[in-house]
Amino acid sequence: MNILVTGGAGYLGSVLVPNLLMRGHKVRVVDIGYFGLSHLYGLTSQMELICGDLTRINSDEKFLQGLLDEQDCVIHLAALSNDPSAEAYPSLTYDLNFHTTSVLAKAAKERGIRFIFASSCSVYGENDGELIETSSVNPRTIYAKSKHDAENELLGLASASWKPVILRCGTLFGLSRRMRFDLVVNVFSLYSTLRNQIQVFGDGLQWRPFLSVQDCARAFLLAAEKKDLSFMIYNVAHENLRITEVTNTFKRINPSLQVAYIPAQDPDKRDYRVSAKRIVDEGFYPHIKVEAGAKRVADAITQGLIHDPESNRHNNVKWLKELNRNAKAG
Ligand SMILES: NC(=O)c1ccc[n+]([C@@H]2O[C@H](COP(=O)([O-])OP(=O)(O)OC[C@H]3O[C@@H](n4cnc5c(N)ncnc54)[C@H](O)[C@@H]3O)[C@@H](O)[C@H]2O)c1
């Protein structure tokens, strides 16, 4: 298949793209390159890499046509992809996460191109019990609302002949060519390794569904290749854990680890557990649990395989602010 991956140079995309290539797909990536593109240069003989701002499609039909030309499937990952970034840049978040998603999906539908959207379990917000795809949602943040609005837009476009696929991903962890150290397991791996101390803001009792970035990439691969999926929305997660349970995992890995609980003035209210039965029934089997993923990240840091892991570059909101300051100064 010919597959356009938006945001393909990001944390998830950088794991997904090599997987797609290994499966024999022809890949075109479009990415603005906020976190660099050079980690994909080793693959450019096998794929097309377009450095560009996807929001241009909102007003530039030729750019849109060029991206979608000859494509069979779009995997739409490009986004401002966490709560702090969305709080810092709300209008950009709405423009990219909602409006651009809508323009891209409409254009894909007109051309009969499959469309797979990276949504987030954070649309569930604060919610009791193990949530399934038909459970009520409760998006609490600008980021979660942008994802939920985009989901509704896609569902509104669905017809008998064109059905988008919405993957509500859990909180990711693990190694990628483009690392993020603003995701809880990865942050804990970083500071457990470098400082022997991790910090938990609040009581740590909130639940989160976790998923390794490698398994998440396999879910997108499955969604792209399996054209007879039974549903449009899927939760994609592996383990539901309280943050305190994640800290216990780290204590097993590093018994001398100190865990500091910091009273949070503005605690993260997201608290949800999900069932991934629906996607498991489609043939998705996640392999990598938090403990194994955390060990791999810690080992990579110890072995010096991740350049300057404490750089702002690995923290989305800090890096976007730094880029913004540099753009203003320059
Ligand atoms: N990482 C997670 O835990 C997680 C969980 C649930 C859902 N998701 C979703 O998965 C997707 C990928 O997440 P990620 O962790 O890889 O995030 P990421 O921030 O690492 O990647 C996003 C990519 O989009 C690109 N991008 C941003 N604005 C763009 C624009 N205007 N034009 C073109 N490219 C643009 C960035 O340069 C980046 O490479 C996102 O949609 C995110 O919301 C991620």
The ligand as an SDF file (V2000), in Angstrom:
LIG
                    3D

 44 48  0  0  0  0  0  0  0  0999 V2000
    2.7740    9.5690   22.9690 N   0  0  0  0  0  0  0  0  0  0  0  0
    1.6510    9.2120   23.5900 C   0  0  0  0  0  0  0  0  0  0  0  0
    1.6490    8.7590   24.7610 O   0  0  0  0  0  0  0  0  0  0  0  0
    0.3320    9.3070   22.8680 C   0  0  0  0  0  0  0  0  0  0  0  0
   -0.8120    8.7890   23.5000 C   0  0  0  0  0  0  0  0  0  0  0  0
   -2.0320    8.9040   22.8550 C   0  0  0  0  0  0  0  0  0  0  0  0
   -2.1260    9.4860   21.6090 C   0  0  0  0  0  0  0  0  0  0  0  0
   -0.9970    9.9850   21.0120 N   0  0  0  0  0  0  0  0  0  0  0  0
   -1.1400   10.6270   19.7000 C   0  0  0  0  0  0  0  0  0  0  0  0
   -0.2680    9.9800   18.7880 O   0  0  0  0  0  0  0  0  0  0  0  0
    0.2240   10.9260   17.8540 C   0  0  0  0  0  0  0  0  0  0  0  0
    1.7440   10.8840   17.8310 C   0  0  0  0  0  0  0  0  0  0  0  0
    2.2190   11.1980   19.1340 O   0  0  0  0  0  0  0  0  0  0  0  0
    3.7770   11.2880   19.4320 P   0  0  0  0  0  0  0  0  0  0  0  0
    3.9840   10.8470   20.8280 O   0  0  0  0  0  0  0  0  0  0  0  0
    4.5270   10.6500   18.3420 O   0  0  0  0  0  0  0  0  0  0  0  0
    3.9690   12.8600   19.3970 O   0  0  0  0  0  0  0  0  0  0  0  0
    5.2010   13.7230   18.8430 P   0  0  0  0  0  0  0  0  0  0  0  0
    4.9700   15.0940   19.3700 O   0  0  0  0  0  0  0  0  0  0  0  0
    6.4750   13.0340   19.1170 O   0  0  0  0  0  0  0  0  0  0  0  0
    4.9680   13.6950   17.2610 O   0  0  0  0  0  0  0  0  0  0  0  0
    4.1100   14.5830   16.5920 C   0  0  0  0  0  0  0  0  0  0  0  0
    4.7920   14.9130   15.2820 C   0  0  0  0  0  0  0  0  0  0  0  0
    3.9190   15.8160   14.5770 O   0  0  0  0  0  0  0  0  0  0  0  0
    4.7320   16.7980   13.9690 C   0  0  0  0  0  0  0  0  0  0  0  0
    3.9400   18.0090   13.7400 N   0  0  0  0  0  0  0  0  0  0  0  0
    3.4710   18.8650   14.6710 C   0  0  0  0  0  0  0  0  0  0  0  0
    2.8520   19.8870   14.0650 N   0  0  0  0  0  0  0  0  0  0  0  0
    2.9180   19.6550   12.7280 C   0  0  0  0  0  0  0  0  0  0  0  0
    2.4670   20.3660   11.5830 C   0  0  0  0  0  0  0  0  0  0  0  0
    1.8100   21.5360   11.6930 N   0  0  0  0  0  0  0  0  0  0  0  0
    2.7250   19.8530   10.3630 N   0  0  0  0  0  0  0  0  0  0  0  0
    3.4050   18.6770   10.2280 C   0  0  0  0  0  0  0  0  0  0  0  0
    3.8670   17.9730   11.2800 N   0  0  0  0  0  0  0  0  0  0  0  0
    3.6030   18.4490   12.5200 C   0  0  0  0  0  0  0  0  0  0  0  0
    5.8660   17.0480   14.9600 C   0  0  0  0  0  0  0  0  0  0  0  0
    6.9920   17.6490   14.3270 O   0  0  0  0  0  0  0  0  0  0  0  0
    6.1330   15.6350   15.4650 C   0  0  0  0  0  0  0  0  0  0  0  0
    7.1510   15.0140   14.7190 O   0  0  0  0  0  0  0  0  0  0  0  0
   -0.3340   12.2800   18.2530 C   0  0  0  0  0  0  0  0  0  0  0  0
   -1.4890   12.5340   17.4780 O   0  0  0  0  0  0  0  0  0  0  0  0
   -0.7080   12.0780   19.7070 C   0  0  0  0  0  0  0  0  0  0  0  0
   -1.7400   12.9450   20.0860 O   0  0  0  0  0  0  0  0  0  0  0  0
    0.2310    9.8930   21.6040 C   0  0  0  0  0  0  0  0  0  0  0  0
  1  2  1  0
  2  3  2  0
  2  4  1  0
  4  5  1  0
  4 44  2  0
  5  6  2  0
  6  7  1  0
  7  8  2  0
  8  9  1  0
  8 44  1  0
  9 10  1  0
  9 42  1  0
 10 11  1  0
 11 12  1  0
 11 40  1  0
 12 13  1  0
 13 14  1  0
 14 15  2  0
 14 16  1  0
 14 17  1  0
 17 18  1  0
 18 19  2  0
 18 20  1  0
 18 21  1  0
 21 22  1  0
 22 23  1  0
 23 24  1  0
 23 38  1  0
 24 25  1  0
 25 26  1  0
 25 36  1  0
 26 27  1  0
 26 35  1  0
 27 28  2  0
 28 29  1  0
 29 30  1  0
 29 35  2  0
 30 31  1  0
 30 32  2  0
 32 33  1  0
 33 34  2  0
 34 35  1  0
 36 37  1  0
 36 38  1  0
 38 39  1  0
 40 41  1  0
 40 42  1  0
 42 43  1  0
M  CHG  2   8   1  16  -1
M  END
$$$$
